[in-house]
Amino acid sequence: IIKEKKPKTLFGYSSNIVLIANAAWENNITFNTKRVYLSGEPYTEADCERIKRAFPKARILGIYGCTEGGAMAYECKYGHMHINSDLVLLEAVDKDYNPLPYDTPSEQTLITNYSNKVQPLVRFVLGDSITLHHGCKCGLKDDWVEVQGRANDILPFEGDDGKTVYCSAISMLLCMEDASMHGFENFREYQVVLHEPNSLEIRLDCYKPEEKEKLFENVKKIISDYLATLSVSNVNIYLSDKLPQATTASGKRKRIYIEK
């Protein structure tokens, strides 16, 4: 469809755009699209490199948004998500909804949507952990937001001392990115699923299935080494016989999540 329609702009979930880019690379196809907007899910440097192969002329930009708030922030050339302050108010708060200062990760986020005249939302509770920052060398005056992800996507592990240790989903994504950069042309997609207690299921979709075991060993080592820095060493990391799959009715493919 993209090849036929030749869109100048493409907007979609990060994981789905990566799937399109992978399919294009497999079939030696490139597109002349000028802008690719990634939204709805976190993405990594490796994802951007994959997308760039299929969309070599495109500027890849991130958008932070949700159904209740619309497009709440957009990425500048320095990679900072600047808040659409004329459309939405974002508040970083603690668990009791008290405001937090700049540069402090929140436990919840409150949004007030100025543009929704039909069903106004005032201080709507969004389950994201964010950090607000002030000032950017790009020159934009709007505050910018760093999105850690859904607060309930933070992975709890049992540490070596028996206490709970928390690992952010983005940290696990960076582990997978490190692994994928070592086998860049072999990864098509992946998922990491935490089964409590301390059991990580790794789902891999590889271009060369015969190399899956080798790639898994690389993934296992990188994740194990990272968790060891958090004093977590008693984790069962195993290769699944399942492929990565959509996890929500919306079609999102959450790469890191907790199986409840």
C-alpha angles and dihedrals in degrees: 000000000000090000091052099041095040096206118201090209130036124192126183152113111310096237093049092051089050089053090052090049092050092050090048091051092049090054096040093244127146130185134216094221111145101205133027117191118200119202145155098038138048117261136193140220089260090055090054091051091052092049091048090059091061097034103036094163096046130104107224113219134178125223125194109211148135139191093262097046105028117210098353101171139010133204123254125206090272092057096253120138106229116202119243088232094177090059106033143018116219120197124190108212141168126243090282091050094252114150118256127212125249118287093027121118112237130223092212138011127222120204131193113192111210094184099057103092096163099053109013116206116204118187092342111187112243115186095227129121109222139167120216119215132188125215131023131194090231087079099239111138097209116103115251129225132219110207117211091180136243109345090224090056091069105114117232117210131180107245126219090262092053094254125121116264119194124216121189119232090236090058090055090047089055090052090054090045090054089051094046092051088059091053099023099156093045103057116082096165141331145194133200115203123188115214110188129270103043098306120133121193113201117203115193132185108192134184088224108040091190089067096051095100092051092049091047091055089054091049092047093052095048094048092044092050091050094048089049088063086059090050092252112130105143098081125131107219113185139172114246126218087219125093122229110278142185110275103192138045088247091067096250116151103212106204096195121034147135119253106224 
